């Protein structure tokens, strides 16, 4: 284990046998084309599962995976279902780890649940643990009810596996957090983001990539950024039964 990043080694040592299986299987996804980041996890069949909205707008070859050991992963195939908000990625090389679904009865309301992932600006290499409680269920059109979790879900956790506490069997896939906003304000932010008139500025990120924008677009981006930072302790996860249906339809 000489080449294992120190943070990953400490996480593996502290996670216990069950937690180590999960840490081995959770992967950070980066989509440079869309400037989006999320979480994925390895299934026993070798494919990786995540949310469709994490990889939307990117081809399989344009997505980069980074394992808990800091190893880069490439993908040769992408299968997605926007309605279910699920996507499966086939790695070019067999990925380490592998998790099973638990499609039995969900936990009782009030039961502790956990997820591992890469929230906000955290880039690993090892995933971070988030702990919460099952708060209830909510209907979503065309799919089985989502699990509602009282816990710290954040952008970047999307696509991460949800477990009963002290288990490595997947009961759901993290999909969103609740950050309430009115239709009026959402429409106003959209109008700001789509406006292209005004003084043009150029911003450069840490990788040297340049982006042009006008004042209103910057305002819209900052509003959305700080809205994402708002910590409302309610999030949702796609139930494992929906995940199983998606995998069956895809022949996986």
Residue pairs with C-beta under 8 A, 6 or more apart in sequence:
1 9
3 69
4 12
4 69
5 69
5 70
5 125
5 126
7 124
7 125
7 126
8 23
8 68
8 69
8 70
8 125
8 126
11 23
11 68
11 126
11 127
12 19
12 20
12 23
12 24
12 126
15 22
15 23
18 166
18 167
18 168
19 129
19 168
21 97
21 99
21 168
22 41
22 99
22 116
22 161
22 163
22 168
23 68
23 116
23 126
23 127
24 68
24 96
24 97
25 41
25 42
25 95
25 96
25 97
25 98
25 99
25 161
26 39
26 40
26 41
26 42
26 68
26 97
26 116
26 117
26 127
26 160
26 161
27 39
27 40
27 41
27 42
27 48
27 65
27 66
27 67
27 68
27 73
27 95
28 37
28 38
28 39
28 40
28 65
28 66
28 118
28 123
28 124
28 125
28 127
29 37
29 38
29 39
29 40
29 48
29 50
29 54
29 55
29 63
29 64
29 65
29 89
29 159
30 36
30 37
30 63
30 64
30 65
30 66
31 37
31 38
31 54
31 55
31 57
31 58
31 62
31 63
31 64
32 62
32 64
33 57
33 58
33 62
34 56
34 57
34 58
36 54
36 55
36 56
36 57
36 58
37 54
37 118
37 123
37 156
38 50
38 51
38 54
38 55
38 117
38 118
38 156
38 157
38 158
38 159
38 160
39 50
39 54
39 116
39 117
39 118
39 127
39 156
39 157
39 158
39 159
39 160
39 174
40 48
40 49
40 50
40 54
40 65
40 89
40 159
40 160
41 48
41 49
41 50
41 97
41 99
41 159
41 160
41 161
41 170
42 48
42 95
42 96
42 97
42 98
42 99
43 49
43 98
43 99
43 100
43 101
43 247
43 252
44 98
44 99
44 100
45 98
45 252
46 90
46 91
46 94
46 95
46 98
47 88
47 89
47 90
47 91
47 252
48 65
48 75
48 88
48 89
48 90
48 91
48 95
49 86
49 87
49 88
49 89
49 159
49 161
49 173
49 243
49 247
50 86
50 87
50 89
50 158
50 159
50 173
51 85
51 86
51 87
51 158
51 159
51 173
51 174
51 175
51 238
52 80
52 81
52 82
52 84
52 85
52 86
52 87
53 82
53 85
53 158
54 87
54 158
54 159
55 63
55 78
55 80
55 87
55 89
56 80
56 82
58 78
59 78
60 75
60 76
60 77
60 78
60 89
60 90
61 74
61 75
61 76
63 75
63 78
63 89
64 72
64 73
64 74
65 72
65 73
65 74
65 75
65 89
65 91
65 95
66 72
66 73
66 123
66 124
66 125
67 73
67 95
67 96
67 125
68 124
68 125
68 126
68 127
69 96
69 125
70 124
70 125
73 91
73 92
73 93
73 95
74 91
74 92
74 93
75 89
75 90
75 91
75 92
76 90
76 91
76 92
77 89
77 90
78 87
78 88
78 89
78 90
79 87
79 88
79 250
79 252
80 86
80 87
80 88
81 87
81 246
81 249
81 250
83 142
83 143
84 142
84 143
84 238
84 242
84 245
84 246
85 175
85 238
86 173
86 238
86 242
86 243
86 246
88 246
88 247
88 250
88 252
99 161
99 168
99 169
99 170
100 168
100 169
100 170
101 169
101 170
101 240
101 243
101 244
102 164
102 167
102 169
102 170
102 171
102 240
103 240
103 241
103 244
106 134
106 137
106 147
106 171
106 172
106 239
107 113
107 134
107 164
107 171
108 134
109 134
109 135
109 136
110 133
110 134
111 133
111 134
111 164
111 165
112 131
112 132
112 133
112 164
112 165
113 131
113 132
113 133
113 134
113 147
113 149
113 151
113 162
113 163
113 164
113 165
113 171
114 129
114 130
114 131
114 132
114 162
114 163
114 164
114 165
115 129
115 130
115 151
115 153
115 157
115 160
115 161
115 162
115 163
115 174
115 237
116 127
116 128
116 129
116 130
116 160
116 161
117 127
117 128
117 130
117 156
117 157
117 158
117 159
117 160
117 174
118 124
118 127
118 128
118 156
118 157
118 160
119 128
119 130
119 152
119 153
119 154
119 155
119 156
119 157
120 154
120 155
120 156
120 228
120 229
121 156
122 128
122 156
127 160
130 151
130 152
130 153
130 157
131 151
131 165
132 149
132 150
132 151
132 152
132 153
132 233
132 235
133 149
133 150
133 151
134 147
134 148
134 149
134 150
135 148
135 149
135 150
135 234
136 148
137 145
137 146
137 147
137 148
138 145
138 146
138 148
138 236
139 145
139 146
140 146
143 238
143 239
143 242
144 239
144 241
144 242
145 239
146 172
146 175
146 236
146 237
146 238
146 239
147 162
147 171
147 172
147 236
147 237
147 238
147 239
148 234
148 235
148 236
149 162
149 234
149 235
149 236
149 237
150 233
150 234
151 233
151 235
152 231
152 233
152 235
153 174
153 176
153 177
153 235
153 236
154 177
154 228
154 231
155 177
155 228
157 174
157 177
157 235
158 174
158 175
158 176
159 173
159 174
160 173
160 174
161 170
161 172
161 173
161 174
162 170
162 171
162 172
162 173
162 174
162 237
163 169
163 170
163 171
164 171
170 240
170 243
171 237
171 239
171 240
172 237
172 238
172 239
172 240
172 243
173 237
173 238
173 240
173 243
174 235
174 236
174 237
175 235
175 236
175 237
175 238
176 235
176 236
177 232
177 234
177 235
177 236
178 232
178 234
178 235
178 236
179 227
179 228
179 230
179 232
180 232
181 227
189 220
189 223
189 224
190 220
192 216
192 217
192 219
192 220
192 223
193 216
193 217
193 220
193 221
193 224
195 214
195 216
195 217
196 214
196 217
197 214
198 214
198 215
198 216
199 214
199 215
200 212
200 213
200 214
201 212
201 213
201 214
201 215
201 218
202 210
202 211
202 212
203 210
203 211
203 213
204 210
204 211
205 211
213 221
